[in-house]
């Protein structure tokens, strides 16, 4: 087997993420470049290289592929990348804007997979705060390259690249192995977030159904809103994963399809859990509202009972305050004390009756 010549020597241009071959500057603002490498037979050939040199090297060898990782690229960089790799302008525009719905598109010989990334925020149970943070990942898959574009400050791919480089046999399957690894990484993050959300839902259920606890409806609505956001990020990925698994017209090796089947199974389980959370929280809101209604009815009964007890002495005092000349017991020496005793007795009887009927 002929020896593989090394790639051109590399130097740093000074800014983080900007790289150029010796004597050849990068042709676009490269501040969004995270990493770029050439892989042949599952082995990384060089530590750093420009994407143009990398693509030239791969096509000159007629083997291997380029993996270019980008983070929130600007328009100039993404336009230059699109021209270099032959990406469709509409797909490049989506990569610049972000906030795309999960989807799978095919532009000539390039597959474009858009996924939503999610991250869980630690928070107090009964506070109204952000719980789920979302971002986006786009994967451009060609026969000799794969480009990953990430929006958001979470779900990075450094660990994915490191794990793949430690497994040359997997990388040797081609750029589609990166597509699988990225999809698997993101779906695994869904599993972790769903597990955290499940703890929140369980804790919220315990709060609602504990008799003495006061209910904070706002916290339940906030959790419901975050679950809806999670559902919108996760559920639309169902169809793209099914296509990657079963559509034989897509340029994926059979072994990669087998791996994608496992990713699809995990995603299906996550989707079912998110749907269950949504339904559980809807029922929980109804239960909380019913509990609040019961608490309000109890409070109103107490207020009504006290108002009834106050009405009796008020009525008696009102009668004797009408200042008629001929009224019973006006000349009685103990009339004042008798009226007071009557008020106390009437209030005591009312209080006993309300207590017996559990109004107080």
C-alpha distance (Angstrom), angle and dihedral (degrees) to the residues before:
residue distance angle dihedral
X1 . . .
X2 3.84 . .
X3 3.77 117.0 .
X4 3.79 117.4 -103.0
X5 3.80 112.9 -118.3
X6 3.81 116.4 -133.5
X7 3.78 123.2 -106.9
X8 3.82 119.4 -104.6
X9 3.80 116.2 -74.2
X10 3.78 114.4 -88.7
X11 3.77 132.3 -141.3
X12 3.82 131.5 -176.8
X13 3.80 116.9 -112.5
X14 3.80 93.8 -149.5
X15 3.84 104.6 -102.7
X16 3.76 119.7 91.6
X17 3.79 109.3 -96.3
X18 3.84 96.1 12.4
X19 3.79 113.5 116.1
X20 3.77 134.0 169.1
X21 3.75 137.2 175.5
X22 3.80 115.3 -106.7
X23 3.79 109.2 -68.7
X24 3.82 93.3 -0.6
X25 3.84 118.1 96.0
X26 3.76 123.6 -151.4
X27 3.80 108.8 -93.1
X28 3.84 96.1 -140.8
X29 3.76 137.3 36.2
X30 3.79 100.3 -77.5
X31 3.78 100.2 -172.4
X32 3.82 89.9 117.2
X33 3.82 95.9 55.9
X34 3.81 112.1 111.5
X35 3.80 100.1 173.7
X36 3.79 140.9 -21.5
X37 3.78 127.2 -168.0
X38 3.79 144.3 158.7
X39 3.81 118.5 -127.4
X40 3.79 122.1 -163.2
X41 3.82 120.0 179.1
X42 3.80 88.3 -10.9
X43 3.82 94.7 -55.7
X44 3.78 126.8 114.0
X45 3.79 109.0 -125.5
X46 3.80 101.6 -163.6
X47 3.77 138.8 14.1
X48 3.81 99.9 -130.1
X49 3.80 133.5 8.2
X50 3.78 141.4 151.4
X51 3.77 116.1 -98.8
X52 3.80 92.2 -120.8
X53 3.79 93.1 53.4
X54 3.79 90.1 43.7
X55 3.79 93.3 52.9
X56 3.81 91.7 45.6
X57 3.82 89.7 51.5
X58 3.79 93.4 50.8
X59 3.80 94.2 47.9
X60 3.77 92.2 45.2
X61 3.80 90.1 53.9
X62 3.81 92.0 39.6
X63 3.81 87.9 -141.5
X64 3.78 139.1 82.6
X65 3.80 127.6 27.4
X66 3.80 142.8 -110.0
X67 3.80 122.7 -115.7
X68 3.80 111.9 -161.7
X69 3.79 118.0 -176.5
X70 3.82 119.6 -160.6
X71 3.79 131.8 -177.0
X72 3.82 117.8 -157.5
X73 3.83 94.1 -32.3
X74 3.77 120.2 -158.4
X75 3.78 123.8 -120.6
X76 3.83 94.1 -99.5
X77 3.78 94.2 51.8
X78 3.81 95.2 43.4
X79 3.81 91.8 47.7
X80 3.80 90.7 52.6
X81 3.82 91.4 46.8
X82 3.81 90.4 49.8
X83 3.80 91.6 51.2
X84 3.81 92.2 46.8
X85 3.81 96.6 48.9
X86 3.80 98.0 31.4
X87 3.81 97.3 -114.1
X88 3.77 120.3 169.8
X89 3.83 112.3 -102.5
X90 3.82 92.1 -127.1
X91 3.80 91.2 54.6
X92 3.82 90.7 47.2
X93 3.81 89.5 50.6
X94 3.82 90.5 52.8
X95 3.79 89.4 51.1
X96 3.81 91.1 54.2
X97 3.80 96.7 47.1
X98 3.79 100.0 40.7
X99 3.83 121.2 -171.4
X100 3.80 92.1 100.7
X101 3.77 123.7 158.7
X102 3.84 112.1 -112.5
X103 3.79 106.2 -88.8
X104 3.79 145.5 144.8
X105 3.80 118.8 -131.9
X106 3.78 134.0 174.1
X107 3.78 122.4 -146.9
X108 3.80 107.7 -174.9
X109 3.83 102.8 -63.7
X110 3.81 96.9 -13.1
X111 3.80 122.4 92.2
X112 3.81 117.3 -153.4
X113 3.80 118.4 -161.2
X114 3.81 118.4 -173.7
X115 3.81 118.2 -164.9
X116 3.78 133.6 176.1
X117 3.80 117.9 -127.8
X118 3.80 122.5 -149.1
X119 3.79 136.7 -163.6
X120 3.81 130.4 -171.4
X121 3.81 120.5 -129.8
X122 3.80 119.4 -148.3
X123 3.83 109.6 -124.4
X124 3.78 145.1 157.5
X125 3.78 112.8 -86.8
X126 3.81 99.4 -124.1
X127 3.80 98.0 37.8
X128 3.79 127.1 101.1
X129 3.81 104.0 -124.2
X130 3.79 140.7 125.4
X131 3.79 112.1 -72.9
X132 3.82 105.2 170.6
X133 3.80 123.5 40.9
X134 3.81 117.4 -165.3
X135 3.80 134.0 -158.7
X136 3.79 137.3 160.4
X137 3.77 140.5 -106.6
X138 3.80 124.4 -167.6
X139 3.79 123.7 -169.6
X140 3.82 121.6 -162.3
X141 3.80 110.7 -162.8
X142 3.80 123.0 -165.4
X143 3.79 130.7 163.3
X144 3.83 92.1 -97.4
X145 3.80 104.4 20.2
X146 3.77 144.6 41.8
X147 3.80 123.9 -162.1
X148 3.78 122.5 -165.8
X149 3.82 118.8 -163.4
X150 3.79 117.8 -169.9
X151 3.80 128.6 -166.8
X152 3.79 118.1 -169.3
X153 3.79 135.7 38.2
X154 3.79 97.7 -91.7
X155 3.81 141.8 61.8
X156 3.79 94.3 46.2
X157 3.79 121.0 -174.7
X158 3.81 101.1 -138.0
X159 3.80 90.5 103.3
X160 3.80 91.7 46.3
X161 3.79 91.8 52.9
X162 3.80 91.2 46.4
X163 3.81 92.8 50.6
X164 3.79 92.6 47.6
X165 3.80 92.3 48.8
X166 3.80 87.6 53.5
X167 3.83 88.7 55.9
X168 3.85 107.4 54.7
X169 3.79 92.0 171.6
X170 3.81 90.3 62.3
X171 3.81 93.7 44.6
X172 3.80 89.7 49.2
X173 3.82 87.6 68.9
X174 3.79 87.2 75.9
X175 3.80 136.6 -117.7
X176 3.81 91.3 -37.8
X177 3.82 87.1 70.5
X178 3.81 87.2 65.8
X179 3.81 90.5 49.6
X180 3.79 89.8 54.0
X181 3.81 93.2 45.1
X182 3.80 92.4 51.1
X183 3.82 93.3 47.3
X184 3.80 90.7 46.6
X185 3.82 91.3 48.9
X186 3.80 93.1 50.9
X187 3.82 94.4 45.1
X188 3.81 89.0 49.5
X189 3.81 88.0 54.5
X190 3.82 87.3 53.0
X191 3.80 88.6 55.3
X192 3.82 91.6 52.7
X193 3.81 93.7 47.3
X194 3.80 91.9 47.1
X195 3.81 90.2 52.4
X196 3.82 90.1 53.9
X197 3.80 92.0 46.2
X198 3.81 89.5 50.1
X199 3.81 89.4 57.6
X200 3.82 89.3 51.7
X201 3.80 92.9 49.3
X202 3.82 91.8 48.5
X203 3.81 91.4 48.6
X204 3.80 90.9 47.8
X205 3.80 91.4 50.8
X206 3.80 89.8 52.0
X207 3.81 90.3 50.2
X208 3.79 93.1 50.1
X209 3.81 96.5 47.0
X210 3.81 96.5 43.6
X211 3.85 102.2 103.5
X212 3.82 100.2 -140.7
X213 3.80 97.8 44.2
X214 3.77 122.5 106.3
X215 3.79 112.0 -129.3
X216 3.79 122.3 -126.6
X217 3.78 102.5 -158.1
X218 3.83 92.0 -174.5
X219 3.82 91.5 64.5
X220 3.82 91.5 52.8
X221 3.80 91.6 48.7
X222 3.82 89.6 49.6
X223 3.81 92.1 52.1
X224 3.80 89.1 46.8
X225 3.81 90.7 52.6
X226 3.80 91.6 49.7
X227 3.81 91.4 49.8
X228 3.81 89.3 51.2
X229 3.82 88.9 52.4
X230 3.80 89.7 49.1
X231 3.80 90.8 49.4
X232 3.80 91.3 52.0
X233 3.79 90.0 51.8
X234 3.80 96.7 45.8
X235 3.80 110.2 31.4
X236 3.86 100.6 58.5
X237 3.82 89.3 59.5
X238 3.81 89.4 72.2
X239 3.81 96.5 85.6
X240 3.85 96.3 44.9
X241 3.79 91.0 51.3
X242 3.79 91.9 48.1
X243 3.80 90.2 51.2
X244 3.79 91.7 49.8
X245 3.78 89.1 50.3
X246 3.80 102.1 43.0
X247 3.82 110.2 17.4
X248 3.80 103.7 98.5
X249 3.79 92.3 -170.2
X250 3.80 91.1 71.3
X251 3.82 115.2 93.7
X252 3.81 98.3 -112.8
X253 3.83 126.8 128.7
X254 3.79 116.7 -115.3
X255 3.80 92.0 -115.5
X256 3.80 91.5 54.5
X257 3.81 89.4 51.3
X258 3.79 88.3 56.1
X259 3.80 90.2 52.9
X260 3.79 90.7 46.5
X261 3.78 89.3 54.4
X262 3.80 88.9 62.3
X263 3.82 90.8 49.6
X264 3.80 89.4 50.1
X265 3.81 91.3 52.4
X266 3.81 91.6 52.1
X267 3.78 91.1 46.9
X268 3.81 91.6 50.3
X269 3.81 90.2 53.5
X270 3.81 90.8 49.5
X271 3.81 92.2 48.6
X272 3.79 91.5 51.9
X273 3.81 90.8 50.2
X274 3.79 92.7 49.7
X275 3.82 90.0 50.0
X276 3.80 89.2 50.5
X277 3.82 90.1 50.7
X278 3.78 90.6 51.5
X279 3.80 92.6 51.3
X280 3.81 93.1 42.6
X281 3.79 92.6 52.1
X282 3.82 91.3 48.1
X283 3.80 88.7 54.2
X284 3.81 89.8 43.3
X285 3.80 91.5 54.5
X286 3.82 89.9 52.2
X287 3.80 90.7 48.5
X288 3.80 91.7 47.7
X289 3.80 91.9 49.2
X290 3.80 89.7 49.1
X291 3.80 90.2 50.1
X292 3.80 91.4 48.9
X293 3.80 88.5 49.7
X294 3.82 90.7 52.5
X295 3.80 90.5 48.5
X296 3.79 90.7 50.2
X297 3.83 91.4 48.6
X298 3.80 89.5 51.3
X299 3.79 91.0 50.2
X300 3.80 91.7 47.8
X301 3.81 91.3 51.0
X302 3.79 90.4 53.0
X303 3.78 91.5 48.2
X304 3.82 90.6 48.2
X305 3.81 91.6 48.9
X306 3.79 93.4 51.2
X307 3.81 90.3 44.7
X308 3.84 89.7 52.7
X309 3.80 91.3 50.4
X310 3.79 90.5 49.1
X311 3.81 91.6 48.4
X312 3.84 94.8 64.0
X313 3.83 98.4 59.0
X314 3.80 89.1 37.9
X315 3.79 90.4 55.8
X316 3.81 93.8 47.3
X317 3.79 92.3 46.3
X318 3.79 89.0 47.7
X319 3.80 92.3 53.2
X320 3.79 92.4 51.9
X321 3.76 90.6 45.3
X322 3.80 93.0 63.0
X323 3.86 90.7 89.1
X324 3.81 98.8 -138.2
X325 3.79 113.4 163.0
X326 3.77 97.1 -135.5
X327 3.83 107.7 51.8
X328 3.82 128.7 141.1
X329 3.78 118.1 -92.3
X330 3.82 95.0 4.5
X331 3.80 91.0 128.1
X332 3.82 95.0 39.3
X333 3.78 113.1 114.5
X334 3.78 93.8 -140.6
X335 3.81 96.7 36.1
X336 3.80 94.9 110.3
X337 3.80 92.6 52.6
X338 3.79 91.1 43.1
X339 3.79 92.1 55.0
X340 3.79 91.0 48.0
X341 3.80 90.2 50.1
X342 3.81 89.8 49.8
X343 3.83 90.2 52.4
X344 3.80 92.6 49.6
X345 3.81 92.5 46.4
X346 3.81 92.8 49.2
X347 3.81 91.7 48.5
X348 3.82 91.2 47.4
X349 3.80 91.6 51.9
X350 3.80 91.3 48.7
X351 3.81 91.2 47.7
X352 3.80 92.3 50.9
X353 3.79 90.8 48.6
X354 3.83 92.8 50.1
X355 3.80 91.4 47.6
X356 3.78 91.4 50.9
X357 3.79 89.9 52.7
X358 3.82 91.2 45.2
X359 3.76 94.6 -116.6
X360 3.80 89.9 127.0
